[in-house]
Amino acid sequence: MSNSIPKSAFDFLLALRENNNRDWMQEHKKEYLANEEKLKSFYSEVEKGLNEADEIAKVKIF
């Protein structure tokens, strides 16, 4: 698997933990969207790998 969760995603989540409010999130929306796209790519690769051995339902992230 060539994809991985980037450090920036963890950095964002750590900052979010300290600033869990609407204003901060609005200020960091571009960062959120960039990380969301990378994470979806990672999830897609994991799903492909899992489907090689078994058929799984649609990936859902909470």
C-alpha positions in Angstrom: 0.0 0.0 0.0 1.6 3.2 -1.1 -0.8 5.6 0.7 -0.5 6.5 4.3 -2.1 8.9 6.7 0.0 12.1 6.5 1.4 13.7 9.6 -0.5 16.9 8.7 -3.8 15.1 9.3 -2.6 14.2 12.9 -1.4 17.7 13.4 -4.7 19.1 12.3 -6.6 16.7 14.7 -4.4 17.7 17.6 -5.0 21.4 16.9 -8.7 20.8 16.5 -8.8 19.1 19.9 -7.5 22.3 21.5 -9.7 24.6 19.3 -12.9 22.7 18.8 -15.1 25.7 17.8 -16.7 27.0 14.7 -14.5 30.1 14.3 -11.3 28.1 14.3 -12.7 25.5 12.0 -13.8 28.2 9.5 -10.2 29.7 9.6 -8.7 26.2 8.9 -11.2 24.9 6.4 -8.7 24.7 3.5 -6.4 22.6 5.8 -9.3 20.4 6.7 -10.3 19.8 3.0 -6.7 19.0 2.0 -6.4 16.4 4.7 -9.9 15.0 4.0 -8.9 14.3 0.4 -5.7 12.5 1.5 -7.6 10.5 4.1 -10.2 9.4 1.6 -7.4 8.2 -0.7 -6.0 6.2 2.2 -9.4 4.7 3.0 -9.9 3.8 -0.6 -6.6 1.9 -0.6 -7.5 0.1 2.6 -10.9 -0.9 1.2 -9.2 -2.3 -2.0 -6.9 -4.4 0.2 -9.7 -5.7 2.3 -11.8 -6.6 -0.8 -9.0 -8.8 -2.0 -9.8 -11.3 0.7 -13.5 -10.5 1.4 -16.2 -8.3 0.1 -16.9 -5.5 2.6 -19.7 -3.0 2.8 -19.1 0.7 1.8 -16.4 2.3 3.9 -17.9 4.7 6.5 -15.8 7.0 8.5 -17.1 8.5 11.8 
